[in-house]
Amino acid sequence: MLHVGIEAMNVYAGTACVDVRALARHRQLDLARFDNLLMLEKTVALPNEDPVTFAVNAARPLVDALSPQEKDRIEMVITCTESSFDFGKSLSTYVHQLLGLNRNCRLFELKNACYSGVAGLQMAVNFILAQTSPGARVLVVATDISRFLMDEDTHDQDWSFAEPSGGAGAVAMLVGEDPQVFRIDVGANGYYGYEVMDTCRPSADSEAGDADLSLLSYLDCCENAYLEYRKRVPQADYASSFQYLAFHTPFGGMIKGAHRSLMRKLAPAASAEIELDFNRRVAPGLDYCQRVGNTMGAAAMVSLASTIANGRFDTPQRVGCFSYGSGCCSEFFSGVATSAGQARLRTMDIDRRLDQRYRLSMAEYDEILSGGGVVRFGTRNATLAERYTPAPTDGQGATLFLRRIQDYHREYAWAA
């Protein structure tokens, strides 16, 4: 039987972050309410960072580890994002060029809010399963940034409570026939979607939505996507079939509520049992999410990476994964991770690179928030300020940054 899944994986969470509790104090928020978010830090995209820099910095260690022959078998590059800066040209073209990949390659982009990363993964899985090009690999990169560019008079209390969860980051995945990191359970999928106006991006620089409606839609999709999964995998049991669970994570508190709801309906279980189960099966997947914030299309895969990096895999363990994208589409699927896959993922040194991010002061953060140095959507020509150039990350080579825009074309450089 042909195996398929994630051969290699990396999370890149930028070069700067803020302490979200300090941010809550700065905004004079109710800290008791804030604690329900279960957030610690969030990545802040600097003006010299964009979805391409996040994508390439995530993917480069994976590509550099390949031999020239293996690299040439990457026959598809899929970028998954809701942060694209061009209505026509795909970000994948920049990613492909900057990574020096073979030109005999399909390049395209997927968008469906926060579901895009899993949509890209599943498209890659099915390309491999189709065996139209045996031995080929697919590079899937989910990359998103959230910039709350606000005028002073529009920074209100309700927006401030959403602000701590809006992060930035990218997950790169090599998908192929040797799934050392995560082997997909082929055919074990439940998907569920419908039209709902819970959140949207009227432009690349702005976000809008109804937080309560989004929560209700998330909970509805989580339950119904799993129920569809169970129809296709009749022996599945939510409480016992999955040793770990990885969720699309806008913020930790939302995941805790979703898990509690499913355990009450499907187990059923008492509150104390649910709390223990959450800490055992779900909490490992929140570790990275609590430190980078909501990475939109990458969020479910950030949670999966966190689960594999932080769980116990003395024996192979099945992980159930849930992805939700506003608007909406959702999917519950599963796969198996092992100690060898965990060891391979840990070579990416994700924790250390999270620790190395520059901690922005509130004054520095507010300057970026007010649009200082940020290139707005649709800018034709711009040169980025050198003071925002990110420093290279030790042990990971140079860091890509945006240098300038010339007639809409973006030019990048490496900080070595």
KABELVEN-V68631 format. One line per field, one symbol per residue. psi: psi as a letter, one per 40 degrees, with the letter a starting at -180 (. if undefined). burial: # if it has 24 or more other C-alpha atoms within 12 Angstrom, else .. Layout:
psi = ???
burial = ???
//
This chain:
psi = hhiiahdiiihhfaeiiihdddddddefihdddddedfidiihhhidehaddddddddddddddeiiddddeehehhhhhiefiehedhiddddddddefiheghhhiiihgbeedddddddddddddddfegheiihhhhhhiihhghiideegiddddddddehaiiihhhhhaeggddhhhghegihihiihigdiigdideiiiahddddddddddddddddddddddgdehhddedhdihhihgdiddddddddddddddddiiiddddddddddddddeedddeeeahfbdedddddddddddeihfdihhhhhhhhhhidiiihhiiahiiddddddddeefddddddeihhhiddddddddeehehhihehdhihihdeehiiihheeaihiihdihhfehhhiihh.
burial = ..######################..#.#....#..###########################.......################...#######.##.##..#########################.....###############.........############################.######....####..##.#......##.##############.....#.##..######################..........#..###.################################...#######################.############.########...###.##..######....###...######..#..######.....######.
//
